[in-house]
Amino acid sequence: MCLILFAKDVHPEYPLIFAGNRDEFYDRPTAPAAFWDDAPHVLGGRDLKAGGTWLGITRKGHWATVTNVRDERPRRDDAPSRGRLVADYLREEPAPEAYLDGLETEADQYNGFNVLVGTPEKTFYYSNRDGTPRPVRSGIHGMSNAQLDDSWPKVERGTSGLDALCEDKDLSIEALFDILDDRQPAPDGQLPQTGVGRETERMLSPPFIDGDEAYGTRASTVFLVHRSGRVTFAERSFDGGTATETRDFSFNLASPVAS
């Protein structure tokens, strides 16, 4: 993922609201969201090159997502795929804090990452660029290719939009997709400085990246967890900035979400 927005214990009906964009090279082989043949309890897309995923949720409500960290540190070509961090958590469904405690011992093998793992009741965050695992408080949160809640323009615009939506009791999936479809670049004076140059920073600055012929936003995903335990999940795929398919799923957790 390259933009993650979520609301934890903010909306009266939905204790967890998630919206995110995955930006990737168009030629990287990918499977759209589905329940996995080799792990039928897991719903998410698949990176067919490395075998991991960028986002998923299970039938018990365990969910996880990851972003790369964009900074000036050297990148290791032999590092394992960061998508494995999400896939392993979803397959095993451990306690979130226990999973991240175990991950700390091997985190240096990976290039820079931020990972969120959780259940409808609790969420934990960890970055191998930012200390130790920690719980995420209730509220509106956003993350891109820096640490959780860092004030990049796309994060601020996205969280502002999500905050406004949470005031509406009848939350709309399409309204969440609209937030993710913001294609307006940030002003040059607000661009982060991550070592990729001004032109590339500008191209990467909107929530939705039209990019060029090689790279851009390939999928927008939203999911809602209702306090009754009902999960609504939708993934919209894109090619060259044009929507090609929307896949919708819904299922019930084994029990209502604890308040």
C-alpha positions in Angstrom: 0.0 0.0 0.0 1.0 3.6 -0.5 -1.8 5.3 1.3 -3.7 4.0 4.3 -6.6 5.7 6.1 -8.5 4.2 8.9 -10.9 5.2 11.7 -10.7 3.2 14.9 -13.7 3.5 17.3 -14.9 6.8 15.8 -18.1 5.9 14.0 -21.1 4.8 16.1 -21.9 1.9 13.8 -18.5 0.9 12.5 -15.7 0.4 15.0 -13.2 -0.1 12.1 -13.3 1.8 8.8 -10.4 1.3 6.3 -9.5 2.9 3.0 -6.3 2.5 1.0 -4.5 2.7 -2.3 -2.0 0.3 -3.6 0.6 1.9 -6.0 2.7 -0.4 -8.0 4.4 -1.0 -11.4 1.8 -2.1 -13.9 3.8 -5.1 -15.1 4.1 -6.7 -11.6 1.8 -9.7 -11.7 -1.1 -9.5 -9.3 -4.3 -11.4 -8.4 -7.3 -9.3 -7.4 -9.0 -9.7 -4.0 -10.5 -13.1 -3.3 -10.6 -15.7 -0.6 -7.3 -17.6 -1.0 -7.3 -21.2 -2.3 -4.4 -22.1 0.1 -5.9 -20.2 3.1 -9.7 -20.0 2.6 -10.1 -17.9 5.7 -8.1 -15.0 4.2 -9.6 -12.3 1.9 -7.2 -10.1 -0.1 -5.2 -9.6 -3.3 -2.0 -11.5 -4.0 1.4 -10.4 -5.3 2.1 -13.2 -7.8 5.8 -12.4 -8.0 6.7 -12.7 -4.3 3.6 -14.5 -2.9 2.6 -12.0 -0.3 -0.1 -9.3 -0.1 -0.4 -5.7 0.7 -3.7 -5.9 2.6 -6.1 -8.6 3.9 -8.7 -9.5 6.4 -9.8 -12.9 7.7 -13.1 -14.4 8.6 -12.3 -13.9 12.3 -11.6 -10.2 11.7 -7.8 -10.3 11.8 -6.5 -7.7 9.4 -3.1 -6.3 8.3 -1.6 -4.0 5.8 1.9 -2.7 5.0 3.6 0.2 3.3 7.2 0.7 2.1 9.2 3.4 3.7 10.6 5.9 1.2 13.8 7.4 2.4 17.4 7.9 1.4 18.8 4.8 3.0 20.4 2.2 0.7 17.9 -0.5 -0.5 18.9 -4.2 -0.3 18.1 -6.1 -3.4 18.3 -9.5 -1.5 15.7 -8.5 1.1 12.6 -10.6 1.6 9.3 -9.3 0.3 7.5 -7.1 2.8 4.2 -8.5 1.6 5.1 -11.7 3.5 4.6 -9.8 6.8 0.9 -9.4 6.1 0.4 -12.8 4.6 2.0 -14.6 7.6 -0.1 -12.7 10.1 -3.3 -13.4 8.2 -2.6 -17.1 7.8 -1.7 -17.7 11.4 -4.1 -15.2 13.1 -2.0 -14.7 16.2 -2.5 -12.0 18.8 -1.4 -8.7 17.1 1.1 -7.7 19.8 2.6 -11.1 20.0 3.1 -11.2 16.2 4.9 -7.9 16.2 7.1 -8.8 19.2 8.3 -11.8 17.2 8.8 -9.7 14.1 11.2 -7.4 15.9 13.9 -10.0 15.9 14.0 -10.3 12.1 12.9 -6.8 11.0 16.4 -5.7 9.9 16.3 -8.3 7.1 13.7 -6.2 5.3 13.9 -2.9 3.5 12.0 -0.1 5.3 8.4 -0.9 6.2 5.4 0.1 8.2 3.0 -2.6 9.2 -0.4 -2.5 10.9 -1.9 -5.6 12.3 -5.1 -5.9 14.3 -8.6 -7.2 15.0 -11.8 -5.1 15.1 -11.1 -4.3 18.8 -7.4 -3.5 18.7 -4.7 -2.3 16.3 -0.9 -2.3 16.6 1.8 -0.5 14.5 5.4 -1.3 13.9 8.1 0.1 11.6 11.6 -1.1 11.3 12.5 2.6 11.0 10.7 3.7 14.2 11.5 1.8 17.4 9.2 -0.8 19.0 5.6 -2.1 18.3 2.9 0.1 19.9 -0.9 0.1 20.2 -2.8 2.5 18.0 -5.2 4.8 19.9 -8.8 5.4 18.9 -9.2 8.1 16.3 -8.6 8.9 12.6 -5.2 7.8 11.3 -3.3 7.9 8.1 0.0 6.6 6.7 1.9 6.7 3.5 5.6 5.9 2.9 6.7 7.5 6.2 5.7 6.7 9.8 2.1 6.4 11.0 0.4 9.8 11.2 3.3 11.7 9.6 1.8 14.8 8.0 2.4 14.2 4.3 -0.1 16.2 2.2 -1.9 13.0 0.9 -2.3 11.8 4.5 -3.7 15.1 5.7 -6.2 15.3 2.9 -7.3 11.8 3.3 -7.7 11.9 7.0 -9.6 15.1 6.8 -12.0 13.5 4.3 -12.4 10.4 6.4 -13.1 12.5 9.5 -15.9 14.3 7.7 -17.4 11.0 6.5 -17.5 9.6 10.0 -20.0 12.3 11.0 -22.5 10.5 8.7 -24.3 7.6 10.3 -25.1 6.1 6.9 -21.5 5.6 5.7 -21.1 5.0 2.0 -18.5 2.7 0.3 -18.5 5.0 -2.7 -17.8 8.0 -0.5 -14.7 6.2 0.7 -13.6 5.5 -2.9 -14.1 9.2 -3.7 -11.5 10.1 -1.0 -9.1 7.7 -2.5 -9.7 9.0 -6.0 -8.2 12.5 -5.3 -5.6 13.1 -8.1 -4.6 16.6 -7.2 -0.8 16.9 -6.7 0.4 18.7 -3.6 2.0 22.2 -3.9 5.7 22.0 -4.3 6.3 23.7 -0.9 4.5 20.9 0.9 6.3 18.0 -0.8 8.3 15.6 1.4 12.0 15.2 0.7 12.7 11.5 0.4 15.6 11.6 -2.1 13.7 10.9 -5.3 13.8 14.4 -6.7 11.2 17.1 -7.0 9.5 15.9 -10.2 9.0 12.4 -8.8 7.9 13.7 -5.4 5.3 15.8 -7.2 4.1 12.7 -9.2 3.8 10.6 -6.1 2.1 13.3 -4.0 -1.7 12.8 -4.7 -3.7 10.2 -2.9 -4.4 8.6 -6.3 -1.3 8.4 -8.6 -2.0 8.6 -12.3 1.7 8.3 -12.8 3.0 7.3 -16.2 2.9 4.2 -18.5 4.9 2.2 -16.0 3.6 3.1 -12.5 0.5 4.3 -10.7 -2.4 3.4 -8.4 -3.5 -0.2 -9.3 -6.1 -0.8 -6.6 -8.3 1.0 -4.1 -9.7 -1.0 -1.3 -12.2 -0.2 1.4 -13.7 -2.3 4.2 -16.1 -1.6 7.0 -16.5 -3.7 10.2 -20.0 -3.1 11.7 -20.5 -3.5 15.4 -22.8 -6.5 14.6 -19.8 -8.3 13.1 -20.8 -7.7 9.5 -17.8 -7.1 7.2 -18.2 -5.3 3.9 -15.2 -5.3 1.6 -14.7 -3.8 -1.8 -11.6 -3.6 -4.1 -11.5 -1.4 -7.3 -8.8 -2.2 -9.8 -7.3 0.3 -12.2 -5.2 0.3 -15.3 -3.5 3.5 -16.4 -5.8 5.5 -14.1 -9.0 3.9 -15.4 -11.2 1.7 -13.3 -11.5 -1.8 -14.8 -13.3 -3.9 -12.1 -14.9 -3.6 -8.6 -15.0 -6.8 -6.5 -17.5 -6.8 -3.6 -17.5 -9.2 -0.6 -19.4 -9.4 2.7 -19.4 -11.9 5.5 -20.2 -12.2 9.2 -17.6 -12.6 11.9 -18.2 -15.3 14.4 -19.4 -12.8 17.0 -20.3 -9.1 17.3 -17.4 -6.6 17.9 -16.7 -6.1 21.6 -17.4 -2.5 22.7 
